[in-house]
Amino acid sequence: MIRLYKNTLEPLLYAIGYTVLLLFRAIGQSHQLYFKRREILEQMFIAGVGSLFVVSIVSVFTGMILGLNTGLGLRDFGAEGQIGLLLTITLTREMSPFMTSLILAASVGSAMAAEIGTMKVSEEIDALEVMSISPIRYLVMPRIVGFSLMVPVLCVYSAALGILGGGIVGHFQLGIDIISYFQDVYYRISSVPGLKDLYVGLLKGYVFGLSIATISCSQGLRTEGGAIGVGQTTRKAVVTSFLMVIFSGYVLTALFYK
């Protein structure tokens, strides 16, 4: 039992403590936002424009799949015309933040962890510290800020494309009037519950982005063992980010929709 604690729990607790402390240290560098605006914009470009194609394809086909399956299920009750409302709720509240965050964790988060991990094993991080340059200010803070700001934007974009994909399937395969479909979408989004779904989805996107960026930077800064260590760091960053997205998504849903 003692050996299990030392071999499993101690590294886990150390990783959690290091990651949380890293986040607070990055927040402590927020007074440098203006001076790091170029690096932040660069990270926003990497997370946003660099992932736009993949997010677009996945979002459209997710909306089409959800629209088709939902419509076929509702057709048995003669209520297939309600897929506009259901898709709007599902995509804005849950699917778009979840789906977008997983895509970005696998693409941008893994690259972030590998980049910082390579700098760690090649002693570039140590060189920055020798020159009195804070790695938190120089590397971590711009990545956390840029990534976490871009994820909610992509969530809105993903939800819009998913709703569009569902409307296409509903019109051509289920015979739903496209005007009525988008009227239902507008009615839901403009209502108070719809606005709540949108705000909760944006909050989830921000929390997911903050978690992914912090975990990726934390894993990168704790890399050891050369090229093999960089590979292990990348894998751990993606797996841990996935688990954190799932866990925090459940917590936020339970918090706002009791």
Phi, psi and omega in degrees: 000317179295319179296321178298320179297315182293322185277338186241305188287320181298311176298325180293313179296322178296317180296318179296313180297319180296317182293317179296316179296323178297319178298314180294324177293324177292320176298324178295343177265014184295340178290351179263010184301316182296319182286340179253022185297325180293317178294323178294316178297325177296318178293324176295322178295316181297314182287326185271290183294322181295336181253005188296319183295312181296315180299321181297310182298311182296321182294313181299312183288330174296315177298321179293318179294314179297318180297318181293311182293319178295316180297319179294324178290321181283340181298329179297337180252006180070026185237029182294343178289352182269006184293336177298315178295314184293319179294321179298316179296312185295316185285314183289325185276319190234301195293316183295311176299318181295310183294315180297318182294320178295320178297314182290327177295320181286330183260298185281317181298318179294320178295323178297314179295319180293321181295310180291324177297320177296320177294327180291312184287337176270008174067021175288328176296317178297324178295322177297317180294324177297324179275011179062032175255121182288121176298332179295313181287323188277324187245313192281308185303313178298325181289318179295314182294310182297318182291313184293332177283332186276331183298313178300325178297316179292331177295316177297315178299317180295318179297319180297316179292323178296318177296320177297315178298319177295324178293322179297313179295318180298324182284313188273337183246339180245355177072027180274138178294124186293328179292315178297323179300309182286337171294319176296320179298314180295320180298319181290315183294323183279351179278166180297313176298324179294319176295323176297317177302318181294315181294319178295321177297319177294319178296318177299317179300319179293315180295318178298315180297318178298317181293314183297313182295318180294316179297318181296316179293321179297315178297320179296318181289341180257019182287138176218154171095024174070214185296323178295319178296324178296318177297317178294322178298316180298315179296315180297322180297315181292313182297314180295321178296318178301312181297321180292322178297316180296314182294310182292328176297318177294317181299316181293320178296317178294328181289318185265343182230070180288000000 
